[in-house]
Amino acid sequence: FRNVTEVQTCALPISSADDDDRPIVVPRGGGKVTFTQYCTTCHMPDGRGGQNEGGYGADLRKTPLTVDQVVVTITHGRAGKGMPAFKGLIDDENIRLVAEFIKTPAPSGLKIEK
């Protein structure tokens, strides 16, 4: 992990092969700086996750969790899935901003090339 001080959010359901064909859309909202600094090692800059140097990160583009559930996951982690807790490393306000960033869709048409 990068200086575990902000958030990267939860380990969620594993994606199917069909998901690989979806356009990659970068999430938008406050919290981008924190997400970029602490979450991209596992969840990648576009939120797609997968196996990488940080372990296996969930695909945050399709998380079924609500903003409040993402806040809880970031705060307390999911030890059994390798998601660290960020309580005490990231303040509550920035944890909420990261959760909102994850759950806010990108403007329509904004894509990142694979």
C-alpha positions in Angstrom: 0.0 0.0 0.0 1.0 3.5 -0.4 1.4 5.5 2.8 -1.8 4.1 4.2 -3.3 7.4 5.2 -6.3 7.8 3.0 -8.6 5.4 1.5 -9.0 2.8 -1.0 -12.3 1.2 -0.8 -13.5 -2.3 -0.2 -13.1 -5.6 -1.7 -16.3 -6.3 -3.6 -17.7 -9.0 -5.9 -15.4 -10.4 -8.5 -16.1 -9.2 -12.0 -17.0 -11.5 -14.9 -15.3 -11.8 -18.2 -18.1 -9.7 -19.8 -17.0 -6.8 -17.6 -13.7 -6.5 -19.4 -15.5 -5.1 -22.5 -17.1 -2.3 -20.6 -15.7 1.2 -21.2 -13.5 2.3 -18.3 -15.0 5.4 -16.7 -13.1 7.4 -14.1 -15.2 8.1 -11.0 -15.7 11.8 -10.2 -16.4 13.8 -7.1 -14.4 15.3 -4.2 -11.8 13.0 -2.8 -9.8 12.4 -6.0 -6.5 13.5 -4.4 -6.9 11.1 -1.5 -8.1 8.3 -3.8 -5.2 8.8 -6.1 -2.7 8.8 -3.2 -4.0 5.8 -1.3 -6.3 3.7 -3.4 -4.8 3.3 -6.8 -2.2 0.7 -5.8 -4.9 -1.9 -5.4 -7.9 -0.3 -7.2 -6.1 1.3 -10.2 -6.5 4.9 -11.2 -9.8 4.2 -12.9 -11.2 2.1 -10.1 -11.3 -1.2 -12.0 -9.1 -3.1 -9.5 -8.0 -6.6 -10.3 -4.7 -8.4 -9.5 -1.8 -6.0 -9.2 1.1 -5.0 -7.1 -1.1 -4.1 -4.1 -2.9 -7.5 -4.2 -6.4 -7.9 -5.5 -8.5 -4.8 -5.5 -12.3 -4.8 -6.0 -13.8 -3.1 -9.1 -15.1 0.1 -7.6 -16.8 1.1 -10.8 -19.6 -1.4 -10.0 -19.7 -1.6 -6.2 -23.2 -2.3 -4.9 -22.3 -0.5 -1.6 -23.9 2.8 -0.7 -21.8 5.8 0.2 -22.3 5.1 3.9 -21.3 1.4 3.4 -18.1 2.5 1.5 -17.3 4.9 4.4 -17.6 2.0 6.9 -15.4 -0.2 4.7 -12.7 2.4 4.3 -12.8 3.2 8.0 -12.7 -0.4 9.3 -11.4 -2.3 6.3 -12.2 -5.9 5.4 -9.4 -7.9 6.9 -10.5 -11.2 5.4 -10.3 -9.7 1.9 -7.1 -7.7 2.3 -8.7 -4.3 2.6 -6.9 -2.3 5.3 -8.6 0.0 7.8 -7.8 3.6 7.4 -9.3 4.8 10.7 -6.8 7.1 12.4 -4.8 7.5 9.1 -7.4 9.4 7.2 -9.8 11.8 8.9 -13.5 11.3 8.7 -14.1 14.1 6.3 -11.6 12.8 3.7 -13.0 9.2 4.1 -16.4 10.5 3.2 -15.0 12.5 0.3 -13.3 9.3 -1.1 -16.6 7.4 -0.7 -18.5 10.1 -2.6 -15.8 10.1 -5.2 -16.1 6.4 -5.7 -19.9 6.5 -5.9 -20.2 9.6 -8.2 -20.3 8.6 -11.9 -18.0 10.3 -14.4 -19.6 12.7 -16.9 -21.1 10.8 -19.8 -18.7 10.0 -22.5 -15.5 10.4 -20.4 -13.4 7.3 -21.1 -9.8 6.3 -20.6 -8.2 4.3 -23.3 -7.1 0.8 -22.3 
